[in-house]
Amino acid sequence: MANFVLVHGAWHGGWCWQRVTHALQQQGHRVHAVTLTGLGERAHLLAPSITLDTHIDDVISAIEVEELHDVILAVHSYAGMIGTAVADRLGKHLKHLVYVDAVIPKPGESWSSTQSAATQQQRLSAAQASTRFSFPPPDPEVFGLHDADHAWVKRRQTPHPGNTYQAPLAFDIQRVAAIPRTFINCTQPALATIEPSRLRAKDPKFWDGAWLPNSKIVELKTGHDPMISDPTGLTRILVDCA
């Protein structure tokens, strides 16, 4: 039995992992799908006071309260920021860190750092215009979702807390690099905002040369939400990481 902690990306909630959670539990694994403050079933808590540190604390608290060790921590999209922080601050609890088509930051970067100026302006303007400083979800079509899956995600997405967007993350490269890491590259269609992280995952100079040792890249020929569009393929990779 392995311990899995699954962390969703922006606009999502723990709900998005339902198919993967069920598949892992059927194989006898222990699974905890965290919902970050202000999102999913916790959307009623959405407030300007929510920061990146709030979400980092959500995940650290889940691991500590559940008394989990040898954790396979899978982080999706925006949550690459969170997974990197948890590995830095709570690395002794982790067995493997899985970036699921996720942001891989450099020390001092924010989630917004690798995005275009136009994307940054659009999201910040939307947050400033909202009553609780948040920006709305995109059409799930950009994640490669269609038909019933598209409708399911569209119904459940919620605005994302705006003060997580430009918050810089400080971390020690060597502490994070000491943990085995897998980057899951979702290629059909490839989401443009993840492209910088795709390039970083195969760059021998990234993290001053510390990234490539102890890491690997796995490709999934599906869209940005593989827990929905290819749960079988994603589950197989997660189990391999265990």
C-alpha positions as CSV (number, residue, x, y, z in Angstrom):
1,M,0.0,0.0,0.0
2,A,1.3,3.5,-0.9
3,N,0.2,6.9,0.4
4,F,-0.9,9.3,-2.4
5,V,-1.7,13.0,-1.9
6,L,-3.3,14.6,-4.9
7,V,-3.4,18.4,-5.3
8,H,-5.5,20.1,-8.0
9,G,-4.6,23.1,-10.1
10,A,-6.3,26.5,-10.5
11,W,-10.1,26.6,-10.7
12,H,-10.5,22.9,-9.8
13,G,-11.0,21.1,-6.5
14,G,-10.4,17.7,-5.0
15,W,-13.4,16.6,-7.1
16,C,-11.3,16.5,-10.3
17,W,-9.3,13.5,-9.0
18,Q,-12.4,11.2,-8.5
19,R,-11.6,8.7,-11.2
20,V,-7.9,8.5,-10.2
21,T,-8.8,8.3,-6.5
22,H,-11.2,5.4,-7.2
23,A,-8.7,3.5,-9.3
24,L,-5.9,3.9,-6.7
25,Q,-8.2,2.8,-3.9
26,Q,-9.2,-0.2,-5.9
27,Q,-5.6,-1.3,-5.9
28,G,-5.4,-0.9,-2.1
29,H,-3.7,2.4,-1.9
30,R,-4.4,5.2,0.6
31,V,-5.4,8.4,-1.2
32,H,-6.0,11.9,0.0
33,A,-7.2,14.5,-2.5
34,V,-6.8,17.9,-1.0
35,T,-9.1,20.8,-1.9
36,L,-7.3,24.1,-1.6
37,T,-8.9,27.0,0.4
38,G,-11.4,29.0,-1.7
39,L,-11.9,26.4,-4.4
40,G,-14.2,23.4,-5.0
41,E,-16.4,22.6,-2.1
42,R,-14.4,25.3,-0.2
43,A,-15.4,28.1,-2.6
44,H,-17.4,29.8,0.1
45,L,-14.1,30.7,1.8
46,L,-12.8,32.6,-1.3
47,A,-11.3,35.9,-0.1
48,P,-8.5,38.3,-0.9
49,S,-6.6,37.0,2.2
50,I,-5.9,33.7,0.5
51,T,-2.3,33.5,-0.6
52,L,0.1,31.0,-2.0
53,D,1.2,30.2,1.6
54,T,-2.4,29.5,2.5
55,H,-2.5,26.7,-0.1
56,I,1.0,25.4,0.9
57,D,-0.3,25.2,4.4
58,D,-3.4,23.3,3.2
59,V,-1.2,20.5,1.8
60,I,1.3,20.4,4.6
61,S,-1.5,20.2,7.2
62,A,-3.2,17.4,5.3
63,I,0.1,15.4,5.3
64,E,0.8,16.1,9.0
65,V,-2.7,15.6,10.3
66,E,-3.1,12.3,8.4
67,E,0.3,11.3,9.7
68,L,1.5,10.3,6.2
69,H,5.0,9.2,5.3
70,D,6.6,8.0,2.1
71,V,4.0,10.1,0.2
72,I,3.7,10.2,-3.5
73,L,2.7,13.8,-3.9
74,A,1.0,14.6,-7.3
75,V,0.5,18.2,-8.1
76,H,-1.3,19.5,-11.1
77,S,-0.7,22.7,-13.1
78,Y,-0.6,25.7,-10.7
79,A,0.0,23.3,-7.8
80,G,3.5,22.8,-9.1
81,M,4.3,25.9,-7.0
82,I,2.8,24.1,-4.0
83,G,4.5,20.8,-4.5
84,T,7.9,22.5,-4.8
85,A,7.3,24.3,-1.5
86,V,6.1,21.1,0.3
87,A,9.2,19.3,-0.9
88,D,11.4,22.1,0.4
89,R,9.6,22.3,3.8
90,L,8.4,18.7,4.4
91,G,10.7,16.6,2.2
92,K,11.2,14.0,4.9
93,H,7.6,12.9,4.4
94,L,7.9,12.5,0.6
95,K,8.9,9.5,-1.5
96,H,8.2,11.0,-4.9
97,L,7.0,14.3,-6.3
98,V,5.0,14.2,-9.5
99,Y,4.5,17.3,-11.6
100,V,1.3,16.6,-13.6
101,D,1.6,19.0,-16.5
102,A,2.6,21.5,-13.8
103,V,4.6,24.6,-13.2
104,I,8.2,24.1,-12.2
105,P,9.4,27.3,-10.7
106,K,12.9,28.8,-10.1
107,P,13.6,30.2,-6.6
108,G,12.0,33.6,-6.3
109,E,9.5,33.1,-9.1
110,S,5.7,33.3,-8.8
111,W,3.1,31.3,-10.7
112,S,2.8,34.3,-13.1
113,S,6.5,34.6,-13.8
114,T,6.5,32.2,-16.8
115,Q,3.3,33.5,-18.4
116,S,3.0,36.1,-21.1
117,A,2.4,39.7,-20.2
118,A,-1.0,39.5,-21.9
119,T,-2.0,36.6,-19.7
120,Q,-0.8,38.3,-16.6
121,Q,-2.6,41.5,-17.4
122,Q,-5.9,39.7,-18.3
123,R,-5.9,37.7,-15.0
124,L,-4.9,40.7,-12.8
125,S,-7.5,42.9,-14.4
126,A,-10.2,40.3,-13.9
127,A,-9.2,39.9,-10.2
128,Q,-9.2,43.7,-9.6
129,A,-12.7,43.8,-11.1
130,S,-14.1,41.1,-8.9
131,T,-15.6,41.5,-5.5
132,R,-13.3,38.9,-3.8
133,F,-10.1,39.5,-5.9
134,S,-10.3,36.3,-8.0
135,F,-10.2,35.5,-11.7
136,P,-12.7,33.3,-13.5
137,P,-12.0,29.8,-15.0
138,P,-11.4,29.3,-18.8
139,D,-13.5,27.2,-21.0
140,P,-12.5,23.6,-20.4
141,E,-12.0,23.2,-24.1
142,V,-8.5,24.6,-23.6
143,F,-7.8,21.5,-21.5
144,G,-8.8,19.3,-24.4
145,L,-12.1,18.3,-22.9
146,H,-15.3,17.7,-24.8
147,D,-18.8,16.5,-24.5
148,A,-19.7,15.1,-21.0
149,D,-16.2,15.7,-19.6
150,H,-16.3,19.3,-20.8
151,A,-19.8,19.8,-19.2
152,W,-18.7,18.1,-15.9
153,V,-15.7,20.4,-15.5
154,K,-17.5,23.5,-16.6
155,R,-20.1,23.0,-13.9
156,R,-17.6,22.5,-11.1
157,Q,-14.9,25.1,-11.9
158,T,-14.8,28.1,-9.5
159,P,-12.9,31.4,-9.6
160,H,-9.3,31.2,-8.4
161,P,-7.9,33.4,-5.5
162,G,-6.0,36.3,-7.1
163,N,-3.4,36.8,-4.4
164,T,-1.8,33.4,-5.2
165,Y,-0.8,34.6,-8.7
166,Q,2.2,36.9,-8.1
167,A,3.4,35.6,-4.8
168,P,7.1,34.6,-5.1
169,L,8.3,31.3,-3.8
170,A,11.6,30.9,-2.0
171,F,13.0,27.4,-1.7
172,D,16.3,25.5,-1.5
173,I,17.0,23.8,-4.9
174,Q,19.1,21.0,-3.3
175,R,16.4,20.0,-0.8
176,V,13.8,19.7,-3.5
177,A,16.2,18.0,-6.0
178,A,17.0,15.3,-3.4
179,I,13.4,13.9,-3.8
180,P,12.8,11.7,-6.9
181,R,10.7,13.7,-9.4
182,T,8.6,12.9,-12.4
183,F,7.2,15.5,-14.9
184,I,4.2,14.3,-16.8
185,N,4.0,16.1,-20.1
186,C,0.5,16.2,-21.5
187,T,0.8,16.8,-25.3
188,Q,-2.6,16.4,-27.0
189,P,-3.3,19.3,-26.9
190,A,-0.4,20.9,-25.1
191,L,-1.4,23.9,-22.9
192,A,0.6,26.9,-23.9
193,T,1.2,28.2,-20.3
194,I,3.0,25.0,-19.4
195,E,5.5,25.2,-22.2
196,P,8.2,26.9,-20.2
197,S,8.0,24.1,-17.6
198,R,8.2,21.4,-20.4
199,L,11.4,23.0,-21.6
200,R,12.8,23.2,-18.1
201,A,12.1,19.6,-17.3
202,K,14.6,18.5,-20.0
203,D,17.1,21.3,-19.6
204,P,20.5,20.0,-18.1
205,K,21.2,23.6,-16.8
206,F,17.9,24.0,-15.0
207,W,18.2,24.5,-11.2
208,D,21.9,25.0,-11.7
209,G,22.1,21.5,-13.1
210,A,20.3,19.9,-10.1
211,W,17.0,19.2,-11.9
212,L,17.8,16.4,-14.3
213,P,19.5,14.0,-11.9
214,N,16.9,12.1,-9.9
215,S,14.1,13.1,-12.4
216,K,12.3,11.8,-15.4
217,I,9.8,12.8,-18.0
218,V,6.8,10.8,-19.0
219,E,4.5,11.7,-21.9
220,L,0.7,11.3,-21.9
221,K,-1.0,11.9,-25.2
222,T,-4.0,13.7,-23.7
223,G,-4.9,17.2,-22.6
224,H,-4.1,19.3,-19.6
225,D,-6.6,17.5,-17.3
226,P,-5.3,13.9,-17.6
227,M,-7.1,12.9,-14.3
228,I,-10.3,13.4,-16.3
229,S,-9.3,12.7,-19.9
230,D,-7.0,9.8,-19.2
231,P,-7.3,8.6,-15.6
232,T,-6.1,5.1,-16.5
233,G,-2.9,6.3,-18.0
234,L,-2.3,8.8,-15.2
235,T,-3.0,6.1,-12.5
236,R,-0.5,3.8,-14.1
237,I,2.2,6.5,-14.0
238,L,1.4,7.3,-10.3
239,V,1.6,3.7,-9.3
240,D,4.9,3.3,-11.1
241,C,6.2,6.2,-9.0
242,A,5.3,4.3,-5.9
